[in-house]
Structure formats: structure tokens, C-alpha cells
């Protein structure tokens, strides 16, 4: 769960719910504002609506052009809110949700943008920024190179459950150049990686060091083969063998990280167009070491998905170009969702099958998901 304490409001993000509570007075135990991911509406108390000239206690997201986060120079504090546009001939107006203590504290900016980005994602609207010099990331993914050193969600799966679930998996499984198969007439699993994975890695980025990993169930040994070839792996530098008995668990790690970016909207304001990177990695955990076996990546670009689709102005018909653009973005969102789901399934299948062959438990870790 993500939690942000502001000057007057506590924001929690958990299980698909974005909630805001008052710190004092009424609604300290129940939220005065709630957004549920993908529901298409926001909910608020009647008192909140009356004070801000909002109808009733529910508002459709079609009346919310954007989420807004920025540093108010006049009040010298970070603020978070939404833009509301009830009629097409009016200008959007700002409805505040939270404000941070006075002062341009960088952490307040990070918290504001992180909470605002989550709310924007939940209601399917762009995040607009003002008084911001740069888009700030939620955390540094390089800190997780040797394991989830940052806050993360962990799920342990016992060996008996791993075996049961692995029995439901049909081999081969894979995506692109990554695949796991069982050799014919041989009780051996083979995991294959792209040959240039290590060489193509960015500076500071972890990448699999082996193009092939063999799991010999009869010999109960793992043979890790570098790009130099089989003979070089077993008799030269770079190759490695690990006994099944040395393995503590197999870890499936899912890291989500935003690549900060912004662009100017037609009204001159900044819009957050940070790309969301997904990493699905499988690690072999032995004593004092986590060994990366394979890694798959996927990037969600808000410029090509429906996340940044502008709200349709009420009572104004869309032209052919606008309809075509919205259809294109929706199709791209479907492709993104399908690709992420496929890579999640492949990573999980590889993890479970390997762990079942070794006879060890599985650990699933998630880093960067706010509502865990």
C-alpha cells in the first residue's frame, strides 16, 4: 500500500482504490474522496461536493479533463487536484484534493506526482503539471539490482504447491527469443536467452549472463552456458555449474518503473507522458547470491495508449479524425494489456517449471506497484 501524508489530508492507494481522508475533523476514518481503478466515476461526500459546486456525491470521469499537480508559487506549497468541466462552453476549473506543507521540498514533489499519476491512471485521464521543472520518478530501479532492496510485495509459494501448478503447464513456453523446453528422450529442461542480451544492456542495467541454462534432473545439476559456447562454458571462463541442493528458491520479480517525461499541451501546461517500464525477471537464489536467469521487458507509452486520451467535451460530437484516433489508442491499449499478460504468464510458467524440476519453493516479488 502507498500512503502519503500531506498538510491536511492522508492519501492511501491500495487494491485498486485511491482514497483521501481528512487528518482532523470529519472523515478521518472514512474517505471524503474515492476513485476506483477503471470504474469511470469519482465518489465524494455530499459536503465536499457542496463546498466545491459539484453535483451530488458522484461525478463521471467524462467531466474531468485531467488530474493536476504542481507547485503553487503564491502559497509556496505543492498541491494536488482535478480539473472539472461541466459544460462545453466553460473553462475547466480546479478542485483541490490535497496540499503539502509550505516549502519547495523535493520529496513533496515526488509524493505529489506519484499520487497524482496513480489517480490519473485510475480514472484514465492525463496528469497535468505546473510549476514543475522536471518529472520526478517514484524510485530508482537500479537500487534493486541485487534484490528488492526497496519496498516490495512478496508472495511465498511452497514446493508442494509449485509442483501442483507446474503439472498444469505445457512446454515449450516462451516469447520472442526467450523460451523453456524439455529435451526429447532426456529429463533435462533448457532455458534459452537471446545471444546479445548482456552486450546490449544499458550502463548499470542487469542482464542475463548466460544464453542457455540447462536443468539436468537426473544429475541434479544446473549448467549455465555463456555466449562463448558449450566447450567454453564447461572448460573455460564464464561457464558455471550449480547443484540443485544449493538452490534456496526460484524468484519471479516484477519491477514497474516510470521513465520521467513531459510535453507541452495546447494550453501551454505540461502533461506527464512518463513511460511505464515493466520488467519480468527470473532469479535463481543460492547462498548470498541471486542469479539472473532471464528477463523480459515491456514499455507502455502513454502517447499511444488511452491513458492520455483527453476527455470528450460533453454535448460535442467527435469528428472522424478524433474517432479514428481514439480507436487507435484503444487498440494500442489492448495490445499493451495482451503483451503484459502474455509476458507475465511466460515468466510465471518458466519460474514454476524450473522450481518444480529442482524441488524448491518459489518467491514472487513485485516492486513499484503502488496499491500493494
C-alpha positions as CSV (number, residue, x, y, z in Angstrom):
1,X,0.0,0.0,0.0
2,X,1.2,3.5,-0.8
3,X,0.4,6.2,1.8
4,X,1.0,10.0,1.5
5,X,0.6,12.3,4.5
6,X,0.1,15.9,3.3
7,X,-0.6,19.1,5.3
8,X,-4.3,18.4,5.6
9,X,-5.1,15.0,4.0
10,X,-3.9,11.4,4.1
11,X,-3.9,9.6,0.7
12,X,-3.9,5.8,0.5
13,X,-3.6,3.7,-2.6
14,X,-4.4,0.0,-2.2
15,X,-6.2,-2.8,-4.0
16,X,-7.3,-0.5,-6.9
17,X,-8.7,2.2,-4.5
18,X,-7.4,5.8,-4.4
19,X,-8.7,7.4,-1.2
20,X,-8.3,10.7,0.5
21,X,-9.0,11.2,4.3
22,X,-9.1,14.3,6.4
23,X,-6.4,14.5,9.0
24,X,-8.7,16.3,11.5
25,X,-12.5,16.8,11.9
26,X,-14.9,14.7,9.9
27,X,-14.0,11.9,7.6
28,X,-10.8,10.9,9.4
29,X,-11.9,7.2,9.4
30,X,-13.9,7.2,6.1
31,X,-12.7,8.9,2.9
32,X,-14.1,12.1,1.6
33,X,-12.9,11.3,-1.9
34,X,-12.5,7.9,-3.6
35,X,-11.6,6.7,-7.1
36,X,-11.7,3.0,-8.1
37,X,-9.5,1.9,-10.9
38,X,-11.4,1.7,-14.2
39,X,-14.8,2.4,-12.6
40,X,-15.4,5.6,-14.7
41,X,-16.6,7.8,-11.8
42,X,-15.3,9.5,-8.7
43,X,-17.1,9.4,-5.4
44,X,-17.1,12.1,-2.7
45,X,-19.1,13.2,0.3
46,X,-22.1,15.5,-0.2
47,X,-20.4,18.1,1.9
48,X,-17.3,18.0,-0.3
49,X,-19.5,18.4,-3.4
50,X,-21.5,21.3,-2.0
51,X,-18.4,23.2,-1.0
52,X,-16.9,22.9,-4.5
53,X,-20.1,23.2,-6.5
54,X,-20.1,19.6,-7.6
55,X,-23.3,17.6,-8.2
56,X,-24.4,15.1,-5.6
57,X,-21.7,12.7,-4.4
58,X,-20.7,11.0,-7.7
59,X,-19.2,12.5,-10.9
60,X,-18.4,10.8,-14.2
61,X,-14.8,11.0,-15.4
62,X,-16.0,12.5,-18.7
63,X,-16.4,15.7,-16.7
64,X,-12.7,15.6,-15.6
65,X,-10.3,16.7,-18.3
66,X,-7.2,16.0,-16.2
67,X,-5.5,15.5,-12.8
68,X,-3.4,18.4,-11.8
69,X,-0.2,18.5,-9.7
70,X,2.1,21.4,-9.2
71,X,4.0,23.9,-7.0
72,X,1.9,27.0,-6.2
73,X,4.4,29.9,-6.2
74,X,1.9,32.2,-4.4
75,X,1.3,29.8,-1.5
76,X,4.8,28.2,-1.7
77,X,3.5,24.7,-1.5
78,X,2.7,21.6,-3.6
79,X,-0.9,20.9,-4.4
80,X,-2.9,18.1,-6.0
81,X,-6.4,18.2,-7.5
82,X,-8.6,17.7,-10.6
83,X,-9.9,19.9,-13.4
84,X,-13.7,19.9,-13.7
85,X,-15.6,20.9,-16.9
86,X,-19.3,20.6,-16.5
87,X,-20.3,22.4,-19.7
88,X,-18.5,22.5,-23.1
89,X,-18.6,26.3,-23.3
90,X,-17.0,26.8,-19.9
91,X,-13.3,26.7,-18.9
92,X,-12.1,23.9,-16.7
93,X,-11.8,24.8,-13.0
94,X,-9.5,23.5,-10.4
95,X,-10.9,21.4,-7.5
96,X,-8.2,20.8,-4.8
97,X,-7.8,17.5,-3.1
98,X,-4.6,17.9,-1.0
99,X,-1.8,20.3,-0.3
100,X,1.6,19.6,1.2
101,X,3.3,21.7,4.0
102,X,4.8,25.0,2.9
103,X,8.2,24.9,1.2
104,X,9.6,23.5,-2.1
105,X,10.7,20.2,-0.6
106,X,11.7,17.8,-3.4
107,X,10.1,14.9,-1.5
108,X,6.8,16.7,-1.5
109,X,7.1,17.0,-5.3
110,X,7.8,13.3,-5.7
111,X,4.9,12.4,-3.5
112,X,2.5,14.7,-5.3
113,X,3.5,13.5,-8.7
114,X,3.4,9.8,-7.6
115,X,-0.1,10.2,-6.1
116,X,-1.3,12.3,-9.0
117,X,0.0,9.8,-11.6
118,X,-1.8,7.0,-9.8
119,X,-5.1,8.9,-9.7
120,X,-4.7,9.8,-13.4
121,X,-4.2,6.2,-14.3
122,X,-7.2,5.1,-12.2
123,X,-9.6,7.5,-13.9
124,X,-8.0,7.2,-17.4
125,X,-7.0,10.9,-17.7
126,X,-3.7,12.8,-18.3
127,X,-1.7,14.2,-15.5
128,X,-1.0,17.9,-16.0
129,X,1.9,19.6,-14.2
130,X,2.6,23.3,-13.4
131,X,5.4,25.0,-11.6
132,X,7.4,21.8,-12.2
133,X,10.9,21.9,-13.6
134,X,11.1,18.1,-14.3
135,X,9.0,15.0,-13.9
136,X,10.2,13.0,-10.9
137,X,10.4,9.2,-10.8
138,X,8.9,7.3,-7.8
139,X,12.1,5.4,-7.1
140,X,15.4,4.4,-8.6
141,X,15.2,0.9,-10.1
142,X,19.0,0.4,-10.0
143,X,18.7,0.0,-6.3
144,X,17.1,-3.4,-6.9
145,X,19.9,-4.9,-8.9
146,X,20.9,-7.4,-6.2
147,X,17.4,-8.0,-4.9
148,X,14.3,-6.0,-3.9
149,X,16.1,-3.5,-1.6
150,X,13.2,-1.1,-1.8
151,X,9.7,-1.6,-0.5
152,X,8.1,-4.6,-2.3
153,X,5.3,-7.1,-2.2
154,X,6.4,-10.7,-1.5
155,X,4.5,-14.0,-2.0
156,X,5.9,-17.3,-1.0
157,X,4.8,-20.5,-2.7
158,X,5.6,-23.8,-1.1
159,X,7.3,-26.6,-3.1
160,X,4.2,-28.8,-3.0
161,X,2.0,-26.0,-4.5
162,X,4.7,-25.3,-7.0
163,X,4.7,-28.9,-8.2
164,X,0.9,-29.0,-8.5
165,X,0.8,-25.8,-10.6
166,X,3.8,-26.8,-12.7
167,X,2.0,-30.0,-13.7
168,X,-0.6,-27.9,-15.4
169,X,2.0,-26.2,-17.7
170,X,2.6,-27.5,-21.2
171,X,6.1,-27.0,-22.6
172,X,7.5,-25.3,-24.6
173,X,6.7,-21.8,-23.3
174,X,8.3,-18.6,-24.4
175,X,8.0,-15.2,-26.0
176,X,10.3,-13.8,-28.7
177,X,13.8,-15.3,-28.4
178,X,13.2,-16.4,-24.8
179,X,11.9,-20.0,-24.3
180,X,11.9,-23.0,-22.0
181,X,11.6,-26.5,-23.4
182,X,12.2,-30.1,-22.4
183,X,14.7,-32.1,-24.4
184,X,13.3,-35.2,-26.2
185,X,14.1,-38.5,-24.6
186,X,16.0,-36.6,-21.9
187,X,15.0,-35.5,-18.4
188,X,16.5,-32.0,-19.0
189,X,15.0,-28.6,-19.2
190,X,16.7,-25.9,-21.4
191,X,16.1,-22.2,-20.9
192,X,17.3,-20.1,-23.9
193,X,18.1,-16.4,-23.9
194,X,19.0,-14.0,-26.8
195,X,22.7,-14.2,-27.6
196,X,23.4,-10.5,-27.3
197,X,21.4,-9.8,-24.1
198,X,24.5,-8.9,-22.0
199,X,26.2,-6.9,-24.7
200,X,23.0,-4.8,-25.4
201,X,22.4,-3.9,-21.8
202,X,22.5,-0.3,-20.8
203,X,25.1,1.0,-18.4
204,X,24.1,0.0,-14.8
205,X,21.4,-2.4,-16.1
206,X,21.4,-6.0,-15.1
207,X,21.1,-8.6,-17.9
208,X,21.3,-12.4,-18.1
209,X,25.0,-13.5,-18.5
210,X,24.0,-16.9,-20.0
211,X,22.5,-17.7,-23.3
212,X,21.4,-21.1,-22.2
213,X,20.7,-22.7,-18.8
214,X,20.3,-26.5,-18.6
215,X,18.5,-28.2,-15.7
216,X,19.6,-31.8,-15.6
217,X,17.0,-33.5,-13.3
218,X,18.8,-36.9,-13.3
219,X,22.2,-35.4,-12.4
220,X,20.5,-32.8,-10.2
221,X,22.8,-30.1,-11.6
222,X,22.3,-26.7,-13.4
223,X,24.7,-25.9,-16.2
224,X,24.9,-22.2,-17.2
225,X,26.2,-21.6,-20.7
226,X,27.7,-18.2,-21.7
227,X,27.8,-16.9,-25.2
228,X,31.2,-18.5,-25.8
229,X,29.6,-21.9,-26.5
230,X,29.3,-25.2,-24.7
231,X,33.0,-26.1,-24.5
232,X,33.9,-22.6,-23.3
233,X,31.2,-22.8,-20.7
234,X,32.4,-26.1,-19.2
235,X,36.1,-25.8,-19.6
236,X,36.8,-22.1,-19.9
237,X,36.0,-18.9,-18.0
238,X,32.4,-17.8,-17.7
239,X,30.7,-21.2,-17.5
240,X,29.2,-22.4,-14.3
241,X,27.5,-25.3,-12.6
242,X,25.2,-25.2,-9.6
243,X,23.9,-28.2,-7.7
244,X,20.1,-28.5,-7.1
245,X,20.9,-28.8,-3.4
246,X,22.5,-25.3,-3.4
247,X,19.2,-23.6,-4.6
248,X,17.1,-22.0,-1.9
249,X,14.3,-20.8,-4.2
250,X,13.4,-19.5,-7.7
251,X,12.3,-15.9,-7.7
252,X,10.0,-14.2,-10.2
253,X,10.4,-10.5,-9.9
254,X,8.2,-7.9,-11.5
255,X,9.5,-4.3,-11.5
256,X,7.5,-1.3,-12.6
257,X,9.3,1.9,-13.1
258,X,8.3,5.2,-14.8
259,X,10.7,6.9,-17.2
260,X,10.1,10.6,-16.4
261,X,9.0,12.7,-19.4
262,X,6.6,15.6,-20.2
263,X,5.4,17.7,-23.1
264,X,3.5,20.9,-23.6
265,X,-0.2,20.8,-24.1
266,X,-2.0,23.2,-26.4
267,X,-2.8,25.5,-23.5
268,X,0.9,25.7,-22.6
269,X,0.7,23.5,-19.5
270,X,2.9,20.4,-19.0
271,X,1.5,17.0,-19.4
272,X,3.1,13.9,-17.8
273,X,3.9,11.4,-20.5
274,X,6.2,9.2,-18.5
275,X,6.6,5.8,-20.0
276,X,5.9,2.8,-17.7
277,X,8.5,0.1,-17.9
278,X,7.7,-3.5,-16.9
279,X,10.5,-6.0,-16.2
280,X,9.7,-9.6,-15.6
281,X,12.8,-11.4,-14.3
282,X,13.5,-15.0,-13.1
283,X,16.3,-15.4,-10.5
284,X,18.0,-18.5,-9.0
285,X,18.6,-17.9,-5.3
286,X,21.6,-19.6,-3.8
287,X,23.5,-18.7,-0.7
288,X,24.4,-15.0,-0.7
289,X,23.5,-14.6,-4.4
290,X,20.6,-14.0,-6.7
291,X,21.5,-15.2,-10.2
292,X,19.5,-13.7,-13.1
293,X,18.4,-16.4,-15.5
294,X,16.2,-14.5,-17.9
295,X,14.4,-11.2,-18.3
296,X,11.5,-9.9,-20.4
297,X,10.6,-6.2,-20.8
298,X,7.5,-4.2,-21.9
299,X,7.0,-0.5,-22.2
300,X,3.7,1.3,-22.1
301,X,3.9,4.6,-23.9
302,X,1.1,7.0,-22.9
303,X,1.3,8.7,-26.2
304,X,0.0,5.5,-27.9
305,X,-2.4,4.3,-25.2
306,X,-5.7,5.5,-23.9
307,X,-4.2,6.7,-20.7
308,X,-3.7,10.2,-22.1
309,X,-6.9,10.3,-24.0
310,X,-8.5,13.7,-23.5
311,X,-12.0,13.8,-22.0
312,X,-14.7,14.1,-24.6
313,X,-16.3,17.5,-24.3
314,X,-20.0,17.0,-23.3
315,X,-22.6,17.6,-26.0
316,X,-20.0,18.0,-28.7
317,X,-19.8,15.3,-31.4
318,X,-16.5,13.8,-32.3
319,X,-15.2,14.3,-35.9
320,X,-13.9,11.3,-38.0
321,X,-10.3,12.1,-37.1
322,X,-11.0,12.2,-33.4
323,X,-12.9,8.9,-33.5
324,X,-10.1,7.3,-35.5
325,X,-7.5,8.5,-33.0
326,X,-9.5,7.2,-30.0
327,X,-10.0,3.8,-31.7
328,X,-6.3,3.6,-32.5
329,X,-5.3,4.4,-28.9
330,X,-7.8,1.8,-27.5
331,X,-6.4,-0.9,-29.8
332,X,-2.9,0.0,-28.7
333,X,-4.0,-0.3,-25.0
334,X,-5.5,-3.7,-25.8
335,X,-2.2,-4.7,-27.4
336,X,-0.3,-3.4,-24.3
337,X,-2.5,-5.3,-22.0
338,X,-2.2,-8.5,-24.0
339,X,1.5,-8.3,-24.2
340,X,1.9,-7.6,-20.5
341,X,-0.4,-10.5,-19.7
342,X,1.5,-12.9,-22.0
343,X,4.9,-12.0,-20.5
344,X,3.5,-12.4,-17.0
345,X,2.2,-15.8,-17.9
346,X,5.5,-16.8,-19.6
347,X,7.6,-15.6,-16.7
348,X,5.4,-17.4,-14.2
349,X,5.4,-20.6,-16.2
350,X,9.2,-20.6,-16.5
351,X,9.6,-19.9,-12.8
352,X,7.2,-22.7,-11.7
353,X,8.6,-25.3,-14.1
354,X,12.2,-24.7,-13.1
355,X,11.3,-24.7,-9.4
356,X,9.3,-27.9,-9.7
357,X,12.2,-29.6,-11.5
358,X,14.6,-28.5,-8.7
359,X,12.1,-29.3,-6.0
360,X,12.3,-25.9,-4.3
361,X,9.8,-23.1,-3.4
362,X,9.0,-20.0,-5.4
363,X,9.1,-16.4,-4.3
364,X,7.2,-13.8,-6.3
365,X,8.2,-10.2,-5.7
366,X,6.7,-7.0,-7.0
367,X,8.5,-3.7,-6.9
368,X,6.9,-0.3,-7.8
369,X,3.2,-1.2,-7.7
370,X,1.6,1.5,-5.6
371,X,-1.6,-0.3,-4.5
372,X,0.1,-3.4,-3.0
